[in-house]
């Protein structure tokens, strides 16, 4: 935070101690005025101010970067999260939360979403979505300190998308911590690999599927493969697989060419340094970023290009979601037990997996990963025991 921002926040906090009782809208206007004066933006004009929103016209000669820098202390001054976005010209919009973002928000399995849209909670009483069908969000990079929420986010992505697509999806999940994935075993749509050897075998299958889909798109006359069944390649603790050149080369191919074919790459790692674990060519194609709390601003810069994730505090599930603009979000918590309950309709016990007994789904996409046709999953009743307060990620 800049020195001006700290000074502005301190001055504003001090002035509020003896402030008279005002209407919420007038209170916001006065607080903003005081803050703007304290950071030497007294010539800025507040075009609109309510308790949830403000619109500001900045003085001539102030760049976007300079304005954002001067506003760094506003969140601390207001004691609630804010979001600042450039509108046009010299106008900026500021969203103001009514109260701090809760740190124990549970996943709502009844929420209606698009098939590939994963819900995230914001401080402004809104739900935003990480939508993999959006070109900007076709691939995802996840970083941040250990035990801050990466495992829960991956669990949420798989469970939510499996249900919302009614099983018409395939996942290749690479993770050396196989115990994190026990709720996804015996589900034909999910193939799990644990070792580098597994990774090579499964990624070869993905690159073969990639070639098949290219031909299908050419024959269809369509501009992309959004009509094809979605396929997700999820790699947790990527650094454990990245030392192998064959793995790196195949991941590079997927990152650079698979997005328009409805194949989505998700890479999770603590510190995705472009000079070590993740090649620059891979990282350049992971435009959408998700950063949980980081140890310092340097680590946040590596993931996001900003230092924001270093200031989130040690709140599990709290993160910066970057899809062109940084959003502070809380990942809805889904326990391993509750995820297991939700995916039960897709589980086939080993004794039932004989190919003569399981009918293949009718699909324009070759079923490279054994996805089968299942009835629509019923909306699950809430299990209070499995939805108890989280104890870790």
For each residue, the residues with C-beta under 8 A, 3 or more apart:
1: 5 6 72 73 76 311
2: 5 6 69 70 72 73
3: 6 7
4: 7 8 38 39 40 69 70 73
5: 1 2 8 9 39 69 70 71 72 73 74 76
6: 1 2 3 9 10 73 76
7: 3 4 10 11 38 39 73
8: 4 5 11 12 35 38 39 70 73 74 77
9: 5 6 12 13 35 73 74 76 77
10: 6 7 13 14
11: 7 8 14 15 34 35 38
12: 8 9 15 16 31 34 35 38 77 78
13: 9 10 16 17 77
14: 10 11 17
15: 11 12 18 19 34
16: 12 13 19 31
17: 13 14
18: 15
19: 15 16 22 27 30
20:
21:
22: 19 26 27 30
23: 26 27
24: 27 28 50 51
25: 28 29 49 50 51
26: 22 23 29 30
27: 19 22 23 24 30 31 51
28: 24 25 31 32 49 50 51 54 96
29: 25 26 32 33 46 49 54
30: 19 22 26 27 33 34
31: 12 16 27 28 34 35 77 78
32: 28 29 35 36 46 49 54 56 94
33: 29 30 36 37 46
34: 11 12 15 30 31 37 38
35: 8 9 11 12 31 32 38 39 73 74 77
36: 32 33 39 41 42 44 46 56
37: 33 34 40 41 42
38: 4 7 8 11 12 34 35
39: 4 5 7 8 35 36 70 71 73
40: 4 37 70
41: 36 37 44 58 59 62 67 70
42: 36 37
43: 59
44: 36 41 56 57 58 59
45: 56 57
46: 29 32 33 36 49 54 55 56
47: 55 56 57 91
48: 53 54 55
49: 25 28 29 32 46 53 54 55
50: 24 25 28 53 54
51: 24 25 27 28 96 98
52: 95 96 97 98 124
53: 48 49 50 93 94 95 96
54: 28 29 32 46 48 49 50 93 94 96
55: 46 47 48 49 87 91 92 93 94
56: 32 36 44 45 46 47 91 92 93 94
57: 44 45 47 90 91
58: 41 44 62 67 90 91 92
59: 41 43 44 62 90
60: 90
61:
62: 41 58 59 66 67 90
63: 66 67
64: 67 68 86
65: 68 69
66: 62 63 69 70
67: 41 58 62 63 64 70 71 92
68: 64 65 71 72 84
69: 2 4 5 65 66 72
70: 2 4 5 8 39 40 41 66 67
71: 5 39 67 68 74 84 94
72: 1 2 5 68 69 75
73: 1 2 4 5 6 7 8 9 35 39 76 77
74: 5 8 9 35 71 77 78 82 84 94
75: 72 78 80 81 82
76: 1 5 6 9 73 79
77: 8 9 12 13 31 35 73 74
78: 12 31 74 75 82 96
79: 76 100
80: 75 96 97 98 99 100 123
81: 75 97 100 101 123 124 328
82: 74 75 78 94 95 96 97
83: 94 95 123 124 327 328
84: 68 71 74 92 93 94 95
85: 92 93 95 325
86: 64 91 92
87: 55 91 92 93
88: 91
89:
90: 57 58 59 60 62
91: 47 55 56 57 58 86 87 88
92: 55 56 58 67 84 85 86 87
93: 53 54 55 56 84 85 87
94: 32 53 54 55 56 71 74 82 83 84
95: 52 53 82 83 84 85 124
96: 28 51 52 53 54 78 80 82 124
97: 52 80 81 82 100 101 123 124 125
98: 51 52 80 124 125
99: 80 123
100: 79 80 81 97 123
101: 81 97 121 122 123 318 328 330
102: 105 121 330
103: 315 316 317 318 330
104: 333 389 390
105: 102 121 317 330 332 333
106: 332 333 334 387
107: 119 156 160 332 333 334 338
108: 111 119 332
109: 163 342 379 380 382
110: 379
111: 108 119 127
112:
113: 117 118 119 129 160 164
114: 117 129 131 133 164
115: 133 161 164 165 169 230
116: 131 132 133 161 164 165 230 264
117: 113 114 129 130 131 132 133 164
118: 113 129 130 131 132 156 157 160 161
119: 107 108 111 113 127 128 129 160 332
120: 127 128 129 130 321 327 329 330 331 332
121: 101 102 105 126 127 329 330 331 332
122: 101 125 126 127 128 327 328 329 330
123: 80 81 83 97 99 100 101 328
124: 52 81 83 95 96 97 98
125: 97 98 122
126: 121 122
127: 111 119 120 121 122
128: 119 120 122 321 327 329
129: 113 114 117 118 119 120
130: 117 118 120 137 140 288 290 321 323
131: 114 116 117 118 134 137
132: 116 117 118 137 138 140 161 230 232 264
133: 114 115 116 117 137 226
134: 131 137 138 323
135: 138 259 260
136: 287 288 323 324
137: 130 131 132 133 134 140 287 288 323
138: 132 134 135 259 260 264 288
139: 255 259 264 265 266 285 286 287 288
140: 130 132 137 264 265 266 267 286 288 289 290
141: 267 272 278 283 286 288 289 290 303
142: 150 153 154 266 267 268 269 289 290 291 292
143: 268 269 270 271 272 289 290 291 292 294 299 302 303 309
144: 148 149 150 270 290 291 292 293 294 303 309 319
145: 148 270 292 293 294 295
146: 150 270
147: 316 392 393
148: 144 145 292 293 314 316 317 318 319 393
149: 144 152 153 292 316 317 318 319 331 393
150: 142 144 146 153 154 236 268 292 393
151: 154 155 180 236 393
152: 149 155 156 316 317 331 333 334 390 393
153: 142 149 150 156 157 268 290 319 331
154: 142 150 151 157 158 180 234 236 266 268
155: 151 152 158 159 180 183 334 336 339
156: 107 118 152 153 159 160 331 332 334
157: 118 153 154 160 161 232 234 266
158: 154 155 161 162 171 173 184 190 232 234 339
159: 155 156 162 163 334 339 342 343
160: 107 113 118 119 156 157 163 164
161: 115 116 118 132 157 158 164 165 169 230 232
162: 158 159 165 167 169 171 187 189 190 343 346
163: 109 159 160 166 342 343 377
164: 113 114 115 116 117 160 161
165: 115 116 161 162 168 169 230
166: 163 374 376 377
167: 162 189 346 371 372 373 374 377
168: 165 229 230 361 363 371
169: 115 161 162 165 189 229 230 231 232 371
170: 189 190 191 229 230 231 232 367 368 369 371
171: 158 162 184 189 190 191 231 232 234 369
172: 191 193 202 203 205 206 231 232 233 234 369
173: 158 181 184 190 191 192 193 234 236
174: 192 193 194 198 199 202 233 234 235 236 241
175: 178 180 181 192 193 194 234 235 236 237
176: 194 195 236 237 240
177: 180 181 236 237
178: 175 181 182 192 194
179: 182
180: 151 154 155 175 177 236 336
181: 173 175 177 178 184 185 192
182: 178 179 185 336 340
183: 155 336 337 339 340 343
184: 158 171 173 181 187 190 192 343
185: 181 182 192
186: 347 348 349 350 353
187: 162 184 190 343 346 347 348
188: 346 348 353 358 369 370 371 372
189: 162 167 169 170 171 346 369 370 371 372
190: 158 162 170 171 173 184 187
191: 170 171 172 173 202 369 370
192: 173 174 175 178 181 184 185
193: 172 173 174 175 198 199 201 202
194: 174 175 176 178 198
195: 176 198 199
196: 199 200 241 243 244 247
197: 200 201
198: 174 193 194 195 201 202
199: 174 193 195 196 202 203 235 241 244 247
200: 196 197 203 204 244 246 247 250
201: 193 197 198 204 205
202: 172 174 191 193 198 199 205 206
203: 172 199 200 206 207 233 247 250 251 254
204: 200 201 207 208 250
205: 172 201 202 208 209 368 369
206: 172 202 203 209 210 231 233 250 254 258 263 368
207: 203 204 210 211 250 253 254
208: 204 205 211 212 368
209: 205 206 212 213 231 263 366 368
210: 206 207 213 214 253 254 257 258 261 263
211: 207 208 214 215
212: 208 209 215 216 366 368
213: 209 210 216 217 225 228 261 262 263 365
214: 210 211 217 218 261
215: 211 212 218 219
216: 212 213 219 220 225 228 364 365
217: 213 214 220 222 224 225 228 260 261
218: 214 215
219: 215 216
220: 216 217 227
221:
222: 217 225 226 227
223: 260
224: 217 260 261 262
225: 213 216 217 222 228 260 261 262 263
226: 133 222 262
227: 220 222 262 364
228: 213 216 217 225 261 262 364 365
229: 168 169 170 262 363 364 365 371
230: 115 116 132 161 165 168 169 170 262 263 264
231: 169 170 171 172 206 209 262 263 264 368 369
232: 132 157 158 161 169 170 171 172 263 264 266
233: 172 174 203 206 254 258 263 264 265 266
234: 154 157 158 171 172 173 174 175 266 268
235: 174 175 199 238 241 251 265 266 267 268
236: 150 151 154 173 174 175 176 177 180 268
237: 175 176 177 240 241 268 269 270
238: 235 241 242 267 268 269 272 277 278
239: 242 243 269 270 276 277
240: 176 237
241: 174 196 199 235 237 238 244 247
242: 238 239 247 248 276 277 278
243: 196 239
244: 196 199 200 241 247 248
245: 248 249
246: 200 249 250
247: 196 199 200 203 241 242 244 250 251
248: 242 244 245 251 252 279 282
249: 245 246 252 253
250: 200 203 204 206 207 246 247 253 254
251: 203 235 247 248 254 255 265 267 282
252: 248 249 255 256 279 281 282
253: 207 210 249 250 256 257 258
254: 203 206 207 210 233 250 251 257 258 263 265
255: 139 251 252 258 265 281 282 285 286
256: 252 253 281 285
257: 210 253 254 260 261
258: 206 210 233 253 254 255 261 263 264 265
259: 135 138 139 263 264 285
260: 135 138 217 223 224 225 257
261: 210 213 214 217 224 225 228 257 258
262: 213 224 225 226 227 228 229 230 231
263: 206 209 210 213 225 230 231 232 233 254 258 259
264: 116 132 138 139 140 230 231 232 233 258 259
265: 139 140 233 235 251 254 255 258 285 286
266: 139 140 142 154 157 232 233 234 235
267: 140 141 142 235 238 251 272 278 282 286
268: 142 143 150 153 154 234 235 236 237 238
269: 142 143 237 238 239 272 277 278
270: 143 144 145 146 237 239
271: 143 277 299 302 303
272: 141 143 238 267 269 277 278 283 302 303
273: 276 277 278 302
274: 278 279 280 283 302
275: 280
276: 239 242 273
277: 238 239 242 269 271 272 273
278: 141 238 242 267 269 272 273 274 282 283 286
279: 248 252 274 282 283
280: 274 275 283 284
281: 252 255 256 284 285
282: 248 251 252 255 267 278 279 285 286
283: 141 272 274 278 279 280 286
284: 280 281
285: 139 255 256 259 265 281 282
286: 139 140 141 255 265 267 278 282 283 289
287: 136 137 139 323
288: 130 136 137 138 139 140 141 321 322 323
289: 140 141 142 143 286 303 304 305 320 321 322
290: 130 140 141 142 143 144 153 319 320 321 322
291: 142 143 144 294 300 303 304 308 309 319 320 322
292: 142 143 144 145 148 149 150 309 312 317 318 319
293: 144 145 148 309 310 312 313 314 315 318 319
294: 143 144 145 291 297 299 300 303 309 310
295: 145 299 310
296: 299 300 310
297: 294 300 301 307 310
298: 301 302
299: 143 271 294 295 296 302 303 309 310
300: 291 294 296 297 303 304 306 307 308 309 310 320
301: 297 298 304 305 306 307
302: 143 271 272 273 274 298 299
303: 141 143 144 271 272 289 291 294 299 300 309
304: 289 291 300 301 308 309 320 322 326
305: 289 301 322
306: 300 301 309 320 322 326
307: 297 300 301 310 311
308: 291 300 304 311 312 320 326 328
309: 143 144 291 292 293 294 299 300 303 304 306 312 319 320
310: 293 294 295 296 297 299 300 307
311: 1 307 308
312: 292 293 308 309 315 318 319 320 328
313: 293 318
314: 148 293
315: 103 293 312 318 330
316: 103 147 148 149 152 390 392 393
317: 103 105 148 149 152 292 330 331 332 333 390 393
318: 101 103 148 149 292 293 312 313 315 328 329 330 331
319: 144 148 149 153 290 291 292 293 309 312 328 329 330 331
320: 289 290 291 300 304 306 308 309 312 326 327 328 329
321: 120 128 130 288 289 290 326 327 328 329
322: 288 289 290 291 304 305 306 325 326 327
323: 130 134 136 137 287 288 327
324: 136
325: 85 322
326: 304 306 308 320 321 322
327: 83 120 122 128 320 321 322 323
328: 81 83 101 122 123 308 312 318 319 320 321
329: 120 121 122 128 318 319 320 321
330: 101 102 103 105 120 121 122 315 317 318 319
331: 120 121 149 152 153 156 317 318 319
332: 105 106 107 108 119 120 121 156 317
333: 104 105 106 107 152 317 390
334: 106 107 152 155 156 159 338 339 342
335: 338 339 386 387 388 390
336: 155 180 182 183 339 340
337: 183 340 341 383 385 386
338: 107 334 335 341 342 383 386 387
339: 155 158 159 183 334 335 336 342 343
340: 182 183 336 337 343 344 386
341: 337 338 344 380 383 386
342: 109 159 163 334 338 339 377 380
343: 159 162 163 183 184 187 339 340 346 347
344: 340 341 347
345: 374 375 377 378
346: 162 167 187 188 189 343 374 377
347: 186 187 343 344
348: 186 187 188 352 353 358 372
349: 186 352 353
350: 186 353
351:
352: 348 349 357 358
353: 186 188 348 349 350 357 358
354: 357 358
355: 358
356:
357: 352 353 354
358: 188 348 352 353 354 355 372
359: 372 373
360: 367 372 373
361: 168 367 371 372 373
362: 373
363: 168 229 367 371
364: 216 227 228 229
365: 213 216 228 229
366: 209 212
367: 170 360 361 363 370 371
368: 170 205 206 208 209 212 231
369: 170 171 172 188 189 191 205 231
370: 188 189 191 367
371: 167 168 169 170 188 189 229 361 363 367
372: 167 188 189 348 358 359 360 361
373: 167 359 360 361 362
374: 166 167 345 346 377
375: 345
376: 166
377: 163 166 167 342 345 346 374 380
378: 345
379: 109 110
380: 109 341 342 377 383
381:
382: 109 387
383: 337 338 341 380 386 387
384: 387 388
385: 337 388
386: 335 337 338 340 341 383
387: 106 335 338 382 383 384
388: 335 384 385
389: 104
390: 104 152 316 317 333 335 393
391:
392: 147 316
393: 147 148 149 150 151 152 316 317 390
